[in-house]
Amino acid sequence: MTRPAERPALQPVHLTGLRLTDFRNYASLSLVLDPRHVVLTGENGSGKTNLMEAVSFLSPGRGLRRASYDQVGRAGGSGAWSVFARLEGAAGPADIGTGLMETAAGVETQRRVRVNGAQAKAIDDLLEHSRIVWLTPAMDGLFTGSAGERRKFLDRMVLAIDPLHGRRVADFEKAMRGRNRLLSEETSPGPWLDAVEAQMAELGTAIAAARSELVSLLTASIIAQHDTASPFPDAIVSLEGTLENAHGDMAASDLEAEYADRLKQNRWSDKGAGRTLEGPHRSDIAVLHRPKGMAAALCSTGEQKALLTGLVLAHAALTAQINGFPPILLLDEIAAHLDARRRAALFDLIDGLQCQAFMTGTDRALFDALGDRGQFFTVADGDVTSG
């Protein structure tokens, strides 16, 4: 990793206030923050991760737990909930509110976003103000888990540098569901299938290109910032997928035409399978422990955790470099299994990103090396106190 003094100055992005209403175990909460890192300590189940999840809703999607919106409201409440943040963001100071509203007809099912009091045109508008990057214990099995989980991880990394990526993925999946329905019919209308496959080919090629670009940039960034003294080994990421593998060897228009042709040729087999068997929804990533030259899935549990931590930090650095402002970093239980030397190195690396990081832990002493670079809060049963 490049040392902090060598990093270019970035436009600061940080939360100065956070207010929750009927969110998880918080009936009501208001926090005043400064630009320093935020450390939340308390017993398991006290609500630390809930606070992190609230911050993650300042980005598109379903947050770091990927929960359904109707599961986020406080138990015993109406189901409505809200997150309000005061943000010094990439587009200047902003008041951002999001959540489910309660109306005369009941609680809405789609969350709304308001920026400076005005309804946002789309949830992707959040990306104009900040990027949110997170690492949680639930991600520890990423390298040995399903390809679907790795795709979601990859696409969130892409979204941090390409705000249009999430919409492309959603539109591709919608078109693919339409194609699957058409194939399930006794007589599938050819012209309609041609049209939806053309749309899938266009979107699928764009998705593959965006993923390939991210992996190329991330690999170059990791190699350029290599630090042999870092306790977090370099990870090398590669793509595994028909479209991704062909990207770079073919012009985008040729790749798009070839994919559309394959979709047409595969109609019978896809009809028999009941799903589309080829496309970016089947892609995967392979991660290599660069110093050992070993696949991440074959590394020890501790090595995988260190590798994933290094990868997330490298991606955060790339996000800052590409956008000109750092992401907000959410690190849940990040220090729990690190010795004192590695914790100190981690805090130095985070500090070097010029970002505001939110970190949780059960023991305040785990964050002693952070010193006055952090603001500390104690969390207990939905109550948060400073100090």
C-alpha positions in Angstrom: 0.0 0.0 0.0 1.1 3.5 -0.7 2.0 5.4 2.5 -0.4 8.1 3.5 2.0 11.0 2.8 2.3 9.8 -0.8 -1.5 9.9 -1.5 -2.9 12.9 -3.3 -5.3 15.1 -1.4 -8.9 14.0 -1.9 -12.2 15.8 -1.5 -13.3 14.9 2.0 -16.5 12.9 2.5 -17.8 12.2 5.9 -21.0 12.0 8.0 -21.5 14.9 10.5 -24.8 13.5 11.8 -26.9 10.4 11.8 -30.6 10.1 13.0 -32.6 6.9 13.1 -36.3 6.4 13.7 -37.8 2.9 14.3 -34.7 1.3 12.7 -33.9 -2.2 13.9 -33.6 -1.9 17.7 -33.5 1.9 17.7 -36.8 3.6 18.4 -35.0 6.9 18.1 -31.3 7.9 17.9 -29.4 11.0 17.0 -25.6 11.1 16.7 -23.4 14.1 16.1 -20.1 13.2 14.4 -16.9 14.8 13.3 -14.7 13.8 10.4 -12.7 11.3 12.4 -13.2 7.5 12.3 -16.2 6.2 14.3 -15.6 3.3 16.7 -18.7 1.5 18.1 -18.1 -0.9 21.0 -20.4 -3.0 23.0 -21.7 -6.5 23.7 -22.9 -8.7 20.9 -26.5 -8.0 20.0 -26.4 -4.4 21.3 -27.0 -2.8 18.0 -23.5 -2.0 16.6 -24.0 -3.7 13.3 -27.5 -2.1 13.0 -25.8 1.3 13.0 -23.5 0.2 10.3 -26.4 -1.1 8.3 -28.1 2.3 8.6 -25.1 4.0 7.0 -25.0 1.3 4.3 -28.5 2.5 3.2 -26.9 5.7 2.0 -26.0 3.7 -1.1 -28.3 1.9 -3.6 -29.4 -1.6 -2.8 -30.6 -3.4 0.3 -27.7 -2.6 2.6 -24.9 -4.7 4.0 -27.3 -7.4 5.3 -29.2 -7.4 2.0 -32.4 -7.4 4.0 -35.9 -6.9 2.6 -37.0 -3.4 3.4 -40.0 -4.7 5.4 -37.6 -6.5 7.7 -35.7 -3.4 8.8 -38.4 -1.6 10.9 -38.3 -1.9 14.7 -40.0 -4.9 16.2 -43.4 -3.7 17.5 -43.5 -0.7 15.2 -45.6 -0.1 12.2 -42.9 -1.3 9.8 -42.0 2.2 8.7 -38.5 3.4 9.4 -36.1 6.2 8.4 -32.4 6.9 8.2 -31.4 10.6 8.0 -27.8 11.6 7.5 -26.0 14.9 7.4 -23.2 14.5 4.9 -20.2 16.5 3.8 -20.3 14.8 0.4 -18.8 14.8 -3.1 -21.4 17.2 -4.2 -21.1 19.4 -1.2 -23.1 19.4 2.1 -26.2 17.3 1.8 -29.1 16.2 4.0 -30.1 12.7 2.9 -33.1 10.8 4.1 -34.3 7.3 3.2 -36.7 4.7 4.5 -40.2 3.3 4.2 -43.0 5.8 4.7 -46.3 5.1 6.4 -49.3 6.4 4.4 -53.1 6.2 4.8 -53.0 3.0 2.7 -50.3 1.4 4.9 -46.5 1.2 4.9 -44.9 1.5 1.4 -42.8 -1.4 0.2 -40.2 0.6 -1.8 -37.9 2.9 0.1 -37.8 6.5 -0.8 -34.7 8.8 -1.0 -34.8 12.5 -0.3 -31.8 14.8 -0.9 -31.9 18.3 0.7 -35.7 17.9 1.1 -36.4 17.0 -2.5 -37.5 13.5 -3.7 -34.6 11.9 -5.6 -35.4 10.8 -9.2 -33.7 7.5 -8.6 -32.0 5.6 -5.8 -28.8 5.7 -7.8 -28.7 9.5 -7.1 -27.1 8.5 -3.8 -23.9 7.8 -5.7 -23.5 11.5 -6.5 -22.8 12.2 -2.8 -20.8 9.2 -1.5 -19.7 5.7 -2.0 -20.0 3.1 0.7 -17.7 0.1 1.0 -18.1 -2.6 3.6 -16.5 -5.7 5.1 -18.6 -7.8 7.5 -18.0 -11.2 9.2 -20.7 -12.7 6.9 -18.2 -12.2 4.0 -15.5 -14.4 5.6 -16.6 -17.4 3.5 -16.5 -15.4 0.2 -13.7 -17.4 -1.4 -15.2 -20.8 -0.6 -18.9 -19.9 -0.9 -21.1 -19.7 -3.9 -20.4 -18.0 -7.2 -23.5 -15.9 -6.7 -22.1 -14.3 -3.6 -18.8 -13.5 -5.4 -20.7 -11.9 -8.3 -22.6 -9.7 -5.8 -19.3 -8.7 -4.2 -17.8 -8.0 -7.6 -20.7 -6.0 -8.8 -20.7 -3.8 -5.7 -17.0 -3.1 -6.3 -17.9 -2.1 -9.9 -20.7 0.1 -8.7 -18.4 2.1 -6.6 -16.6 3.3 -9.7 -19.3 3.0 -12.3 -22.7 4.3 -11.0 -24.6 2.9 -14.1 -23.5 -0.7 -13.4 -26.3 -1.5 -10.9 -29.0 -0.4 -13.4 -27.5 -2.4 -16.2 -27.4 -5.6 -14.0 -31.0 -5.0 -12.8 -32.2 -4.4 -16.4 -30.3 -7.5 -17.7 -32.0 -9.7 -15.0 -35.4 -8.3 -15.8 -34.9 -9.0 -19.6 -33.6 -12.5 -18.8 -36.7 -13.2 -16.7 -38.8 -12.0 -19.7 -36.9 -14.4 -22.0 -37.4 -17.3 -19.6 -41.1 -16.7 -19.6 -41.3 -16.5 -23.3 -39.4 -19.8 -23.6 -41.8 -21.5 -21.2 -44.7 -20.8 -23.5 -45.9 -23.5 -25.9 -45.2 -21.3 -28.9 -42.6 -18.6 -28.2 -43.1 -15.5 -30.4 -39.9 -15.3 -32.4 -39.8 -11.5 -32.9 -40.3 -10.9 -29.2 -37.5 -13.3 -28.4 -35.3 -11.6 -30.9 -35.9 -8.2 -29.3 -35.4 -9.4 -25.7 -32.2 -11.3 -26.7 -30.9 -8.2 -28.4 -31.4 -6.3 -25.2 -29.8 -9.0 -23.1 -26.8 -9.0 -25.5 -26.3 -5.2 -25.3 -26.6 -5.2 -21.5 -24.6 -8.4 -20.9 -21.7 -7.1 -23.0 -21.7 -3.8 -21.1 -21.8 -5.6 -17.8 -18.8 -7.8 -18.8 -16.9 -4.7 -20.0 -17.5 -2.9 -16.7 -16.4 -5.9 -14.7 -13.3 -6.4 -16.8 -12.4 -2.8 -16.5 -12.7 -2.9 -12.7 -10.5 -6.1 -12.4 -7.9 -4.6 -14.7 -7.8 -1.3 -12.7 -7.8 -3.1 -9.3 -5.0 -5.5 -10.3 -2.8 -2.6 -11.6 -3.5 -0.6 -8.4 -2.6 -3.5 -6.1 0.7 -4.1 -8.0 1.6 -0.4 -8.0 0.8 0.0 -4.3 2.5 -3.2 -3.2 4.0 -3.0 0.3 6.0 -6.0 1.5 5.6 -4.8 5.1 1.8 -4.9 5.0 0.3 -7.7 7.1 -2.5 -8.0 4.5 -1.3 -9.9 1.4 -2.0 -8.7 -2.1 -4.9 -10.4 -3.9 -5.0 -10.9 -7.6 -8.5 -11.1 -9.1 -9.4 -12.6 -12.4 -12.7 -13.2 -14.2 -14.3 -16.4 -15.2 -17.1 -16.1 -17.7 -17.8 -16.4 -21.4 -18.3 -12.8 -22.1 -15.7 -11.5 -19.7 -13.1 -13.9 -21.1 -13.8 -12.7 -24.6 -13.8 -9.0 -23.7 -10.6 -7.4 -25.0 -10.2 -9.9 -27.8 -13.2 -8.8 -29.7 -14.8 -5.4 -30.5 -17.8 -4.8 -28.3 -20.2 -4.8 -31.3 -18.9 -8.2 -32.4 -19.1 -9.6 -28.9 -22.7 -8.3 -28.6 -23.7 -9.9 -31.9 -22.0 -13.2 -31.0 -23.8 -13.3 -27.6 -27.2 -12.6 -29.2 -26.6 -15.4 -31.7 -25.7 -17.8 -28.9 -28.8 -16.9 -27.1 -30.8 -17.7 -30.2 -29.0 -21.0 -30.7 -29.5 -22.0 -27.1 -33.3 -21.5 -27.0 -34.1 -25.2 -27.0 -31.6 -26.1 -24.3 -32.5 -23.1 -22.2 -36.2 -24.0 -22.6 -35.5 -27.5 -21.3 -33.5 -26.2 -18.4 -36.1 -23.6 -17.5 -33.5 -20.9 -17.3 -30.8 -19.1 -19.4 -27.6 -21.1 -19.1 -25.1 -18.6 -20.5 -24.4 -15.0 -19.7 -23.0 -12.6 -17.1 -25.3 -14.0 -14.5 -23.2 -17.2 -14.5 -19.8 -15.5 -14.2 -17.4 -15.8 -11.3 -14.1 -14.4 -10.0 -11.0 -16.3 -9.0 -8.8 -14.7 -6.3 -5.1 -15.6 -5.8 -3.0 -15.0 -2.8 -0.2 -13.3 -4.7 2.8 -13.8 -2.3 2.0 -17.5 -2.1 0.7 -18.0 -5.6 -2.1 -20.0 -4.1 -5.9 -19.9 -4.8 -7.7 -18.0 -2.0 -10.1 -21.0 -1.5 -7.1 -23.2 -0.6 -5.6 -20.8 2.0 -6.2 -21.0 5.7 -9.1 -19.3 7.4 -6.8 -16.6 8.8 -5.1 -16.1 5.4 -8.5 -15.7 3.7 -9.5 -13.1 6.2 -6.3 -11.1 5.7 -6.6 -11.5 2.0 -10.2 -10.2 1.9 -9.2 -7.3 4.2 -6.4 -6.3 1.9 -8.7 -6.6 -1.2 -11.4 -4.4 0.4 -8.8 -1.8 1.4 -7.2 -1.9 -2.1 -10.7 -1.4 -3.7 -11.4 1.5 -1.3 -8.1 3.1 -2.4 -9.0 2.6 -6.1 -12.5 4.0 -5.5 -10.9 7.2 -4.1 -8.4 7.4 -6.9 -11.1 7.1 -9.7 -13.7 9.3 -8.1 -11.5 11.9 -6.5 -13.1 11.4 -3.1 -12.8 8.5 -0.7 -15.6 6.1 0.2 -17.1 5.8 3.6 -15.7 2.5 5.0 -17.8 0.1 7.1 -15.7 -2.5 8.9 -17.7 -4.8 11.2 -15.8 -6.7 13.9 -12.6 -5.9 11.9 -10.1 -6.1 14.8 -11.4 -9.2 16.6 -8.9 -11.7 15.3 -5.9 -9.5 14.8 -2.9 -9.2 17.1 -1.7 -5.8 18.3 0.8 -5.3 15.5 -1.7 -6.0 12.8 -4.4 -3.8 14.4 -2.0 -0.9 14.4 -1.0 -1.5 10.8 -4.7 -1.8 9.8 -5.5 1.6 11.5 -2.6 3.2 9.7 -3.8 1.8 6.3 -7.3 3.0 7.0 -6.1 6.4 8.0 -4.0 6.6 4.8 -7.2 6.2 2.7 -8.3 9.7 3.9 -11.7 8.3 4.5 -14.1 8.2 7.4 -14.3 4.6 8.6 -16.9 3.1 10.9 -15.6 0.2 13.0 -17.2 -2.1 15.5 -15.9 -4.4 18.3 -16.8 -5.8 21.7 -13.6 -4.5 23.4 -12.7 -0.8 23.5 -9.0 -1.8 24.1 -8.8 -3.3 20.6 -8.8 0.2 19.2 -6.2 1.8 21.5 -3.7 2.2 18.6 -6.2 4.4 16.8 -5.8 7.0 19.5 -7.3 10.4 18.9 -7.8 9.6 15.2 -11.1 8.1 16.3 -14.3 9.1 18.0 -15.6 6.4 20.4 -19.2 5.4 21.2 -20.5 2.7 23.6 -23.6 0.9 22.3 -25.9 -0.9 24.7 -29.5 -2.1 23.9 -30.3 0.6 21.4 -28.6 3.4 23.4 -25.4 5.1 22.2 -23.2 7.2 24.4 -20.0 9.0 23.6 -16.7 8.4 25.2 
